[in-house]
Amino acid sequence: MISPTPFPPEIVLHILLELDLSNILATRLTCKQFHGATKTHHFWLTHARRLQAKTGYVLPYTGSFYTAEELEQWVSRRQQILDNIWSRSSPVRMEIRSFESYPEALKHSDFYEFLPGGRFLLSYGRISGLLLIDVESTPPSLPFSFDPWSIPGQDDTDLHFFTYSYWTDYSTRCISFLFAVTHSRATTHSRGRILKTRIFSLISEDTSNPSAKLISRPHATFTDKVAEHGHNWELGVWISAFNNRYFVKVECLFSISQMTVLDYSTAIEKHDFPEKGSRPLLINSNSIKALKFIHDSILILVHSIGLRIYEITEPAAIEHPPIIQELHALDLDYALDHISPARWFPAFSRITLYDLNNLPHFLKIPHDKSTPSIRRAATGSLDLRWKNLGLQPGCFWSLLYTHDGTPEALHALDLVKYPWDGTGLVRHLQVGAREKNTMSAVVAFSEEVGRLLMIFWHGNSHTFKIFDIV
């Protein structure tokens, strides 16, 4: 290294904070002062906050819980996936993570999803229950599992139907979220069924230790009666979302859907509390793609040809149910097929919608309810060599792969990044798939850290593997 620069430390820090990641890594090698300035906690916490402001990514814990090295790793990994892999000349590849000792119940799950941050894999299903797996521990650990069949006082006939949902709390000093399981049982004296929802809190047992074990506690339990539809109650398909106060359920009927909101705040730490829901809101669609709280009590509902944005408000009198107020309605001239995870920013939220041709349409939702939402279609197109493509949707980039309705050997994965502002070129990368002659599929995807969960079929059995894009 050459001799130290004569610049004052505050000037050096100001200059280095303006550099992107690749230039930081190069500049720190030129002299000891630059190297030391880029190894401080303040330096990397500043970059972490800037990356959060740019992307909506969230540090699971407050910045003081991390060392400078941990913050550098957090920023570097996300910056690499967001920008660096798209501009470098060397080929992108997939690196396998050790994932041999996963729980047997994982094979029986119906849905798989990486939580924000990519560290935890959430899977759930009627048989498997709910599993939360820490894929970054060595070996991967199971911090939490929930078995719905172990609910006291229930039998197989009671547990006729399950649905799961969760809500992440970013206001605490450590990782914390709520998850809900709703199951049904038939009533004995009248036509219809009883829906019972149990909400649990999941939080670190030691808030000062990011690696501490997660523990769960019962948070609220409430019931709600619903009528049967025709001769088969299961003709009604359910989707739910909730935050730390409201639980929203949408029932998809024959040609319409019906939304009801429950204020469960009075049911916290109570058991079997009967809830009085809002007046049902009818929606002229029975094909609901997504239902999400994106900010406080602002809710987005996406259906096949449009979306609605609602605000849940308190009633004038405490004994009255909550009120559903429609803020914006967007009717689309294309059919929706996928929706990305929402990215939250202080003033707005971003979501990317994908049509049947896997082309993205960008949606910016201001948190000021007096300001209308902004939508923009992607510019440019790609001539991909596969006609039948599956999609794992991301907000900033997406993952495409072969899919024709049956498991098929993957030859490569296509990474596609469209410019959010409608200008610039579409970025396209191709990653060679591992085990090309084995039937496989991507079942979960973390856009934030470039992580995939893939399932591989071997005759009548199957295994899971986790890959990181590097």
C-alpha positions in Angstrom: 0.0 0.0 0.0 1.1 3.6 -0.6 1.6 6.2 2.1 -1.5 7.7 3.7 -3.4 10.4 1.9 -3.2 14.0 3.4 -7.0 14.4 3.3 -8.8 14.8 6.7 -10.7 11.7 7.8 -14.1 13.3 7.4 -13.3 14.2 3.8 -12.1 10.7 3.1 -15.2 9.2 4.6 -17.5 11.5 2.6 -15.8 10.5 -0.6 -15.9 6.8 0.1 -19.6 6.9 1.0 -20.3 8.1 -2.5 -18.7 5.1 -4.2 -20.5 1.9 -5.2 -19.5 -1.5 -3.9 -17.0 -2.5 -6.6 -15.2 0.9 -6.3 -15.1 0.6 -2.5 -13.5 -2.8 -2.7 -10.9 -1.5 -5.2 -10.2 1.8 -3.4 -9.6 0.2 0.0 -6.6 -1.6 -1.4 -4.8 1.6 -2.3 -3.8 2.8 1.1 -4.1 2.1 4.9 -6.3 5.2 5.5 -8.8 4.2 2.8 -8.8 0.6 4.1 -9.4 1.6 7.7 -12.2 4.0 6.7 -14.1 1.2 5.0 -13.9 -1.2 7.9 -15.9 0.9 10.5 -19.4 0.1 11.8 -20.6 3.6 10.8 -19.4 3.2 7.2 -21.3 0.0 6.6 -24.4 1.0 8.6 -24.7 4.1 6.4 -24.5 1.9 3.3 -27.0 -0.5 4.7 -29.5 2.3 5.3 -29.0 3.6 1.8 -29.6 0.2 0.4 -32.7 -0.1 2.4 -33.9 3.3 1.1 -33.2 2.1 -2.5 -34.7 -1.4 -2.3 -37.1 -1.7 0.6 -35.0 -4.5 2.1 -35.1 -4.6 5.9 -32.4 -5.5 8.5 -34.0 -8.1 10.8 -32.4 -6.3 13.8 -31.3 -2.8 14.7 -28.0 -1.7 13.3 -26.3 -1.8 16.7 -26.7 -5.6 16.9 -24.3 -6.1 14.0 -20.6 -5.9 13.7 -19.0 -3.9 10.9 -18.1 -7.3 9.2 -21.7 -8.5 9.4 -23.0 -5.3 8.0 -20.5 -5.4 5.1 -21.6 -9.0 4.3 -25.3 -7.9 4.4 -24.7 -5.0 2.0 -22.3 -6.9 -0.3 -24.6 -9.9 -0.8 -27.6 -7.8 -1.7 -25.6 -5.3 -3.8 -24.1 -8.2 -5.7 -27.5 -9.7 -6.6 -29.1 -6.4 -7.3 -26.4 -4.8 -9.5 -23.1 -6.5 -9.8 -24.0 -9.9 -11.4 -25.8 -8.0 -14.2 -22.7 -6.0 -15.3 -19.7 -8.3 -14.7 -18.1 -10.2 -17.5 -17.6 -13.5 -15.7 -20.4 -16.1 -15.9 -23.0 -16.4 -13.2 -23.3 -19.8 -11.5 -25.2 -21.6 -8.7 -23.5 -22.7 -5.6 -25.2 -25.5 -3.6 -25.8 -25.1 0.2 -25.7 -28.0 2.6 -29.3 -29.0 3.0 -29.2 -32.8 3.7 -30.9 -32.9 7.1 -34.2 -31.2 6.3 -37.3 -32.4 8.3 -39.2 -35.3 6.7 -42.4 -33.2 7.0 -41.0 -30.8 4.4 -41.8 -33.4 1.7 -45.5 -33.2 2.6 -45.7 -29.4 2.4 -47.9 -27.7 -0.2 -46.3 -24.2 -0.2 -42.7 -23.0 0.2 -41.5 -19.4 0.7 -38.4 -17.7 1.8 -39.1 -15.0 4.4 -37.6 -11.5 3.8 -33.8 -11.7 4.2 -33.6 -15.2 2.7 -32.4 -16.9 5.9 -35.7 -18.6 6.9 -37.6 -21.0 4.7 -41.3 -21.2 5.6 -43.3 -24.2 4.4 -46.8 -25.3 5.2 -49.5 -27.7 4.3 -52.5 -29.6 5.6 -50.4 -32.7 6.4 -47.0 -31.2 7.2 -48.3 -28.3 9.3 -46.0 -25.2 9.4 -42.2 -25.4 9.4 -39.7 -22.7 9.8 -36.2 -23.7 8.8 -33.0 -21.7 9.3 -31.1 -22.5 6.1 -28.0 -20.5 7.1 -27.2 -22.5 10.2 -24.9 -25.5 10.0 -26.5 -27.8 9.6 -29.9 -26.2 8.7 -32.0 -26.1 11.9 -35.7 -26.1 12.7 -36.3 -23.2 15.0 -40.1 -23.7 15.0 -42.8 -26.1 13.8 -46.5 -26.2 14.3 -48.5 -29.5 14.0 -52.2 -28.7 13.5 -53.1 -32.3 14.2 -52.0 -31.9 17.8 -54.6 -29.2 18.6 -56.2 -30.3 21.9 -59.8 -31.4 21.8 -59.9 -31.9 18.0 -60.2 -34.9 15.8 -59.7 -35.6 12.1 -63.3 -34.7 11.2 -62.9 -31.3 12.9 -59.7 -30.4 10.9 -61.5 -30.3 7.6 -59.7 -27.2 6.1 -56.6 -25.3 6.8 -55.2 -22.0 5.7 -52.0 -20.2 6.9 -50.9 -16.6 6.8 -48.2 -14.5 8.5 -47.3 -10.9 9.2 -43.8 -9.6 9.8 -43.3 -7.0 12.5 -40.5 -4.5 11.6 -41.1 -2.3 14.6 -39.3 -4.5 17.1 -35.6 -4.6 17.9 -35.3 -8.2 16.6 -36.9 -10.5 14.2 -40.6 -10.9 15.1 -43.7 -12.0 13.3 -47.2 -13.4 13.8 -48.6 -16.4 12.0 -52.2 -17.6 11.8 -53.7 -21.0 11.2 -57.4 -21.2 10.4 -59.3 -24.5 10.4 -62.9 -25.4 10.1 -65.4 -27.8 11.7 -69.0 -28.5 11.1 -71.7 -27.1 13.3 -74.1 -29.5 15.0 -77.3 -27.7 15.0 -77.3 -25.6 11.8 -76.1 -25.6 8.3 -72.6 -24.1 8.0 -69.2 -24.4 9.5 -67.2 -22.8 12.2 -63.9 -21.2 11.3 -61.4 -21.0 14.2 -58.3 -18.9 13.8 -55.3 -19.2 16.1 -52.6 -16.5 15.9 -49.2 -17.1 17.4 -46.3 -14.7 18.0 -42.8 -15.8 17.1 -39.9 -13.9 18.5 -36.3 -14.5 19.5 -35.9 -15.6 23.1 -32.9 -13.3 23.4 -33.3 -10.0 21.7 -29.6 -9.2 22.1 -28.5 -12.3 20.2 -29.4 -12.5 16.4 -28.7 -16.2 16.5 -30.9 -17.0 19.5 -33.6 -19.6 19.3 -37.1 -18.5 18.2 -40.0 -19.2 20.5 -43.7 -19.0 20.0 -46.6 -17.9 22.2 -50.4 -18.0 21.7 -51.4 -14.5 20.7 -55.2 -14.7 20.0 -57.9 -17.2 19.2 -61.3 -16.3 17.7 -64.1 -18.0 15.9 -66.4 -17.1 13.0 -69.3 -18.9 11.5 -69.7 -19.2 7.7 -72.5 -20.8 5.6 -72.1 -23.7 3.3 -72.3 -23.2 -0.5 -74.5 -25.7 -2.3 -73.7 -29.3 -1.4 -70.0 -28.8 -1.0 -68.5 -26.3 1.4 -65.1 -26.7 -0.1 -66.3 -25.1 -3.3 -65.5 -21.9 -1.5 -61.8 -21.1 -1.7 -60.3 -19.0 1.0 -57.4 -16.5 1.2 -56.5 -14.5 4.2 -54.1 -11.7 5.4 -53.6 -10.0 8.7 -51.6 -7.5 10.6 -51.2 -6.8 14.3 -54.9 -5.8 14.6 -57.1 -6.8 11.7 -57.7 -10.3 10.2 -59.1 -10.2 6.6 -60.6 -13.2 4.9 -61.8 -13.4 1.3 -64.0 -16.2 0.2 -64.0 -16.9 -3.6 -67.5 -18.1 -4.5 -68.9 -19.1 -8.0 -68.6 -15.7 -9.8 -67.8 -13.2 -7.0 -65.8 -13.0 -3.9 -66.7 -11.8 -0.4 -64.3 -9.9 1.9 -64.8 -9.7 5.7 -62.6 -7.9 8.2 -62.2 -8.9 11.9 -60.7 -6.6 14.6 -59.1 -9.3 16.7 -57.4 -6.8 19.1 -60.0 -7.6 21.8 -59.3 -11.3 21.4 -55.6 -11.1 22.3 -54.7 -13.5 25.1 -58.2 -14.9 25.0 -59.6 -18.2 23.9 -62.5 -18.9 21.4 -63.5 -15.2 21.4 -66.5 -14.7 19.1 -65.6 -11.9 16.6 -68.1 -9.7 14.9 -66.8 -9.1 11.4 -67.4 -6.1 9.1 -70.3 -6.0 6.7 -69.2 -8.3 3.8 -67.8 -6.5 0.8 -68.6 -8.1 -2.6 -65.9 -8.2 -5.3 -66.8 -8.9 -8.9 -64.1 -11.6 -9.3 -63.7 -15.1 -8.1 -60.0 -15.4 -9.1 -58.0 -13.8 -6.3 -54.3 -13.8 -6.9 -53.0 -12.1 -3.7 -54.2 -10.3 -0.6 -51.6 -8.4 1.4 -51.2 -5.6 4.0 -48.6 -3.3 2.5 -48.5 -0.5 5.1 -50.3 -0.1 8.4 -54.0 -0.8 7.6 -53.6 -0.4 3.8 -54.6 -3.6 2.0 -54.1 -4.6 -1.6 -56.2 -7.2 -3.3 -55.1 -8.5 -6.7 -57.4 -10.5 -9.0 -57.0 -11.8 -12.5 -57.8 -8.5 -14.4 -57.3 -5.8 -11.8 -56.6 -4.8 -8.3 -58.1 -2.9 -5.4 -56.5 -1.0 -2.6 -58.4 -0.6 0.7 -58.0 1.0 4.0 -59.3 -0.6 7.1 -60.6 2.1 9.5 -62.0 2.2 13.0 -65.8 2.6 13.4 -67.3 5.6 15.1 -68.4 3.4 18.1 -66.3 0.7 19.7 -69.0 -1.8 19.6 -69.3 -1.6 15.8 -67.2 -3.7 13.4 -64.3 -2.1 11.3 -65.0 -0.3 8.1 -63.6 -1.2 4.6 -62.9 1.8 2.5 -61.8 1.5 -1.1 -59.0 3.9 -1.9 -58.1 3.0 -5.5 -59.4 0.6 -8.2 -57.3 -0.3 -11.2 -58.8 -2.3 -14.0 -56.2 -3.8 -16.3 -56.3 -4.5 -20.0 -54.3 -7.8 -19.5 -54.7 -10.9 -17.4 -52.5 -11.2 -14.3 -50.6 -14.4 -13.5 -48.1 -13.6 -10.8 -47.4 -10.9 -8.2 -44.1 -10.1 -6.6 -43.5 -9.6 -2.8 -44.3 -6.0 -1.8 -41.3 -3.6 -1.1 -42.1 -1.1 1.6 -40.7 2.5 1.6 -41.6 5.3 4.0 -43.7 7.1 1.4 -44.9 4.3 -0.9 -44.8 0.6 -1.6 -43.7 -1.1 -4.8 -45.2 -4.3 -6.3 -44.5 -5.9 -9.7 -47.3 -7.6 -11.5 -46.7 -10.2 -14.2 -49.1 -11.0 -17.1 -49.7 -14.4 -18.8 -46.6 -13.7 -21.0 -44.4 -13.2 -17.9 -44.0 -9.5 -18.8 -43.8 -7.2 -15.7 -46.0 -4.2 -15.0 -44.8 -2.0 -12.2 -47.1 -0.5 -9.5 -46.2 2.3 -7.1 -48.7 2.7 -4.3 -48.3 6.0 -2.3 -49.1 5.7 1.4 -50.9 9.1 1.1 -54.3 7.8 0.3 -55.2 11.1 -1.5 -52.5 10.3 -4.1 -53.4 7.8 -6.8 -51.3 4.8 -7.6 -48.9 4.8 -10.5 -48.4 1.9 -12.9 -46.0 1.4 -15.7 -45.5 -1.4 -18.2 -42.0 -2.7 -18.9 -40.3 -1.7 -22.1 -38.4 -4.0 -24.3 -38.8 -7.7 -24.8 -36.7 -10.9 -24.8 -36.5 -13.7 -27.3 -36.1 -16.6 -24.9 -35.6 -20.0 -26.5 -38.3 -21.8 -24.3 -41.9 -21.4 -25.2 -43.3 -22.8 -21.9 -41.9 -20.8 -19.0 -42.5 -21.0 -15.3 -41.9 -17.9 -13.2 -40.7 -17.1 -9.7 -41.6 -13.4 -9.5 -39.5 -10.7 -7.9 -40.0 -7.0 -7.5 -36.8 -5.9 -9.3 -35.9 -9.1 -11.2 -37.5 -12.5 -11.9 -36.5 -16.1 -12.4 -37.8 -18.0 -15.5 -37.5 -21.7 -16.0 -39.0 -24.5 -18.2 -42.4 -25.7 -17.1 -45.1 -27.5 -19.0 -47.3 -28.6 -16.1 -45.2 -31.6 -15.3 -41.7 -32.0 -13.7 -39.1 -31.6 -16.4 -35.3 -31.5 -16.3 -34.0 -28.0 -16.2 -31.2 -27.2 -18.6 -30.8 -23.6 -17.5 -32.4 -20.8 -15.5 -33.1 -17.3 -17.0 -32.6 -14.3 -14.8 -34.4 -11.2 -16.2 -34.2 -7.7 -14.9 -36.4 -4.9 -16.3 -35.7 -1.2 -15.6 -38.2 0.2 -13.1 -38.2 3.7 -14.6 -39.1 2.5 -18.1 -35.8 3.4 -19.6 -32.7 1.5 -20.2 -32.1 -2.0 -21.5 -33.6 -5.3 -20.3 -30.9 -7.4 -18.5 -30.8 -11.1 -19.1 -28.5 -13.7 -17.6 -28.6 -17.5 -18.0 -27.4 -19.9 -15.3 -26.6 -23.5 -16.0 -28.8 -25.9 -13.9 -27.2 -28.6 -11.8 -28.1 -32.3 -12.4 -29.5 -31.6 -15.9 -30.8 -35.2 -16.3 -32.9 -35.1 -13.2 -36.5 -34.0 -13.1 -36.6 -30.8 -11.0 -38.4 -27.6 -10.3 -37.9 -24.3 -8.4 -40.4 -24.1 -5.5 -39.1 -21.1 -3.6 -37.0 -18.0 -4.5 -35.5 -15.2 -2.6 -34.8 -12.2 -4.9 -33.1 -10.4 -2.1 -30.1 -12.8 -1.7 -30.5 -14.8 -5.0 -31.4 -18.1 -3.2 -33.4 -21.0 -4.7 -35.1 -24.0 -3.2 -35.3 -26.8 -5.8 -37.0 -30.1 -5.7 -35.5 -33.2 -7.4 -37.6 -36.3 -8.3 -36.0 -39.7 -8.2 -38.6 -42.2 -9.2 -41.2 -42.2 -6.4 -39.1 -40.2 -4.0 -37.8 -36.6 -4.0 -35.2 -34.5 -2.4 -34.6 -30.8 -1.8 -31.5 -28.7 -2.5 -30.8 -25.0 -1.9 -28.7 -23.0 -4.3 -27.2 -19.5 -4.1 -26.5 -17.5 -7.3 -22.9 -16.3 -7.3 
